[in-house]
């Protein structure tokens, strides 16, 4: 059973930073090294949107709204996914979810992700 558990959310002032973590379990290190992982977010009254994605080989892609401010990374030794968020804006406030895609196909935010975490709340004050 694949499990994803997010942490690191909180309340910050605009311009501040947060680092979100997603601990993964339920599969071998070999499988983890080959999967596609991503961060999504959903604000009240809005649809879920893709934030950042990282391929198994480390190539990353970002939504235009966070490009240059957010960085997605992973530590294969710890089976942990990260999202470093800098220069936070009030519009970044949302519930953030990590997700994993084990199925075949391109690793991108428009792909079908199979597993999801419970989410961690990010609030940004002006």
C-alpha positions as a LaTeX table, in Angstrom:
\begin{tabular}{lrrr}
\hline
Residue & $x$ (\AA) & $y$ (\AA) & $z$ (\AA) \\
\hline
Unk1 & 0.00 & 0.00 & 0.00 \\
Unk2 & 1.55 & 3.27 & $-1.14$ \\
Unk3 & 1.21 & 6.07 & 1.40 \\
Unk4 & 2.12 & 9.75 & 1.16 \\
Unk5 & 2.18 & 11.99 & 4.24 \\
Unk6 & 2.68 & 15.74 & 3.91 \\
Unk7 & 4.03 & 18.06 & 6.58 \\
Unk8 & 5.50 & 21.53 & 6.91 \\
Unk9 & 2.47 & 23.68 & 6.22 \\
Unk10 & 1.65 & 26.68 & 8.34 \\
Unk11 & 0.91 & 30.38 & 8.39 \\
Unk12 & 3.48 & 32.85 & 7.07 \\
Unk13 & 3.69 & 36.49 & 6.12 \\
Unk14 & 3.78 & 37.48 & 2.46 \\
Unk15 & 7.34 & 37.27 & 1.23 \\
Unk16 & 8.20 & 34.51 & 3.64 \\
Unk17 & 9.19 & 30.91 & 3.01 \\
Unk18 & 8.04 & 27.41 & 3.85 \\
Unk19 & 9.35 & 23.96 & 3.03 \\
Unk20 & 6.82 & 21.20 & 2.60 \\
Unk21 & 7.79 & 17.56 & 2.97 \\
Unk22 & 6.11 & 14.40 & 1.74 \\
Unk23 & 7.23 & 11.16 & 3.33 \\
Unk24 & 6.51 & 8.13 & 1.20 \\
Unk25 & 6.18 & 4.45 & 2.03 \\
Unk26 & 4.70 & 1.25 & 0.71 \\
Unk27 & 7.12 & 0.56 & $-2.11$ \\
Unk28 & 10.76 & $-0.33$ & $-2.54$ \\
Unk29 & 13.57 & 2.14 & $-3.06$ \\
Unk30 & 13.89 & 0.83 & $-6.60$ \\
Unk31 & 10.26 & 1.65 & $-7.37$ \\
Unk32 & 10.53 & 5.03 & $-5.66$ \\
Unk33 & 13.52 & 5.97 & $-7.79$ \\
Unk34 & 11.46 & 5.38 & $-10.94$ \\
Unk35 & 8.18 & 7.10 & $-10.12$ \\
Unk36 & 6.88 & 10.52 & $-11.08$ \\
Unk37 & 5.97 & 12.81 & $-8.17$ \\
Unk38 & 4.28 & 16.18 & $-7.94$ \\
Unk39 & 2.75 & 18.84 & $-5.74$ \\
Unk40 & $-0.78$ & 20.13 & $-6.27$ \\
Unk41 & $-2.80$ & 22.73 & $-4.43$ \\
Unk42 & $-6.43$ & 23.66 & $-4.02$ \\
Unk43 & $-7.77$ & 26.91 & $-2.64$ \\
Unk44 & $-11.38$ & 27.35 & $-1.46$ \\
Unk45 & $-13.72$ & 27.77 & $-4.39$ \\
Unk46 & $-11.07$ & 26.86 & $-6.94$ \\
Unk47 & $-10.15$ & 23.74 & $-8.84$ \\
Unk48 & $-7.09$ & 21.73 & $-7.94$ \\
Unk49 & $-4.05$ & 22.94 & $-9.84$ \\
Unk50 & $-0.66$ & 21.43 & $-10.48$ \\
Unk51 & 2.25 & 23.25 & $-8.87$ \\
Unk52 & 5.43 & 21.32 & $-9.62$ \\
Unk53 & 6.48 & 17.91 & $-10.88$ \\
Unk54 & 9.72 & 15.95 & $-10.75$ \\
Unk55 & 10.68 & 13.02 & $-12.94$ \\
Unk56 & 12.49 & 9.95 & $-11.69$ \\
Unk57 & 15.72 & 11.25 & $-13.20$ \\
Unk58 & 15.30 & 14.65 & $-11.52$ \\
Unk59 & 13.96 & 16.82 & $-14.33$ \\
Unk60 & 11.44 & 19.34 & $-13.00$ \\
Unk61 & 8.62 & 21.49 & $-14.32$ \\
Unk62 & 6.53 & 24.21 & $-12.68$ \\
Unk63 & 3.30 & 26.06 & $-13.07$ \\
Unk64 & 3.85 & 29.55 & $-14.42$ \\
Unk65 & 2.41 & 31.06 & $-11.25$ \\
Unk66 & 5.19 & 29.63 & $-9.07$ \\
Unk67 & 8.11 & 29.49 & $-11.48$ \\
Unk68 & 11.18 & 31.12 & $-10.00$ \\
Unk69 & 9.78 & 31.01 & $-6.46$ \\
Unk70 & 9.16 & 27.32 & $-5.75$ \\
Unk71 & 11.58 & 24.41 & $-6.02$ \\
Unk72 & 10.62 & 20.74 & $-6.05$ \\
Unk73 & 13.20 & 18.16 & $-5.06$ \\
Unk74 & 13.48 & 14.69 & $-3.61$ \\
Unk75 & 15.81 & 12.72 & $-1.40$ \\
Unk76 & 15.87 & 9.18 & $-2.71$ \\
Unk77 & 17.74 & 7.89 & 0.34 \\
Unk78 & 14.91 & 9.11 & 2.59 \\
Unk79 & 12.06 & 8.46 & 0.14 \\
Unk80 & 10.95 & 12.03 & 0.72 \\
Unk81 & 9.64 & 14.71 & $-1.62$ \\
Unk82 & 10.07 & 18.42 & $-0.87$ \\
Unk83 & 8.63 & 21.71 & $-2.02$ \\
Unk84 & 10.64 & 24.79 & $-1.09$ \\
Unk85 & 8.38 & 27.84 & $-1.34$ \\
Unk86 & 9.98 & 31.28 & $-1.32$ \\
Unk87 & 8.55 & 34.76 & $-1.79$ \\
Unk88 & 5.11 & 33.52 & $-0.83$ \\
Unk89 & 2.10 & 35.52 & $-1.93$ \\
Unk90 & $-1.44$ & 35.57 & $-0.51$ \\
Unk91 & $-2.59$ & 33.84 & $-3.70$ \\
Unk92 & $-0.41$ & 30.86 & $-2.76$ \\
Unk93 & $-2.64$ & 30.07 & 0.21 \\
Unk94 & $-4.18$ & 26.65 & $-0.33$ \\
Unk95 & $-4.21$ & 23.05 & 0.77 \\
Unk96 & $-1.12$ & 21.45 & $-0.71$ \\
Unk97 & $-1.06$ & 17.79 & $-1.71$ \\
Unk98 & 1.75 & 15.55 & $-2.84$ \\
Unk99 & 1.01 & 12.91 & $-5.42$ \\
Unk100 & 2.73 & 9.98 & $-7.09$ \\
Unk101 & 2.30 & 8.48 & $-10.53$ \\
Unk102 & 3.36 & 4.88 & $-10.93$ \\
Unk103 & 1.67 & 4.25 & $-14.25$ \\
Unk104 & 3.46 & 4.55 & $-17.54$ \\
Unk105 & 3.39 & 7.72 & $-19.57$ \\
Unk106 & 4.96 & 11.17 & $-19.46$ \\
Unk107 & 5.73 & 12.71 & $-16.08$ \\
Unk108 & 3.91 & 16.03 & $-16.15$ \\
Unk109 & 1.29 & 17.89 & $-14.17$ \\
Unk110 & $-1.42$ & 16.99 & $-16.67$ \\
Unk111 & $-0.81$ & 13.29 & $-16.12$ \\
Unk112 & $-2.95$ & 10.92 & $-14.09$ \\
Unk113 & $-1.58$ & 10.59 & $-10.57$ \\
Unk114 & $-2.45$ & 7.40 & $-8.73$ \\
Unk115 & $-1.69$ & 8.18 & $-5.09$ \\
Unk116 & $-2.34$ & 11.25 & $-2.96$ \\
Unk117 & $-1.45$ & 12.51 & 0.48 \\
Unk118 & $-3.88$ & 13.98 & 2.98 \\
Unk119 & $-2.75$ & 17.55 & 2.38 \\
Unk120 & $-1.09$ & 20.26 & 4.44 \\
Unk121 & $-2.51$ & 23.76 & 4.83 \\
Unk122 & $-0.57$ & 26.85 & 3.78 \\
Unk123 & $-1.82$ & 30.28 & 4.80 \\
Unk124 & $-0.18$ & 33.52 & 3.67 \\
Unk125 & $-1.06$ & 36.84 & 5.26 \\
Unk126 & $-0.60$ & 40.20 & 3.58 \\
\hline
\end{tabular}
